[in-house]
Amino acid sequence: MRLRVEFTTEPFDLDEAPAHALVAREVIESAALDAVDVGPFGNTAEGRAEAVLTALDALFRRTLEAGATRISLQVNVVGEGER
């Protein structure tokens, strides 16, 4: 099974990226995922279910420790050929 996840961490800071956002970027970019798109207002990642779920566990723990007060998340099951 493949999963696509879209997430944001808050609070936002338009002047400079907060620590929790930098941690989220680090976690998601270092994970064993097939596709990652990190942006200023949302992030998307895709990969095998186990890899995505492992990355989300790390994302939740580390961003909350770094000061995130809210994490918005959407997870979709995608077909093998979808992107």
N, C-alpha and C positions, 0 to 999 in steps of 0.2 A: 504494500500500500504506500502511496505517496501522499504527502500533505503539503499544502501551501498555507503559510501563516502570514498574517498582516498584523502589525502591532505598533503602538506608540507608548511612550512613557511620558509621564508628566510629573512636575509642572514644567511648562514651556518657558523658555527664555529666548527671545528673539535676538538679543544682543550677542550672546555666546552660548555654546552648547553646555548644558549642565552636566555634572559628573555622571549622573545616571544615564544620560544619553550616550556619553562616550563609552561607558561600560557596556551598554546594550550593543553598540557598534562592534566593540571588541569581541564580545561573546558570539555574536551572530557571524562575524567575518571569520572567526577561528574555528567555527563548528564544521563538521563534515557534511556540509549541505551542497546541493548541486547548483542552486541559483540564489543569489543574495542581491537585494537592491535596498540600499540605505539612503534615506532622504531626510530632509529637515522636518517633515510633518508626518512621516510614516515610513515603515520599513516592511519589506516583503522578503520571505525566504521560502525555499522549497527543497524537498528532498525525501529520502526514505522516512517512513513514519518514526522509526526508532531514533534516527539522527535528529529529526525535528523535535521530538519529545524530550530528548536529552538536552538539546540546546535550550528549549523553553524552561526546563528545570533550572539550568544555570542562569538564564536570563532573569527569571523571577527572583531568585535568591540574591544575585549580585546587584541588580538594579535597585531592589528595595534597600539593600544594605548601603547603596550609594546615594540614597535620598529620594528615590521615586516615591510618589504618594499615590499614583494611579498607573495601572498598566491596562490599556485597552487591547483586546485580542480577538482576532477572528481566525478560525482554522477551517480549511476546506479540504476534503478528500479530492484528489485530482487523478485523472487517468494517467497511465504510463506515458502516453504520447502527448498529453496536454502540457502547455507551458504558458 
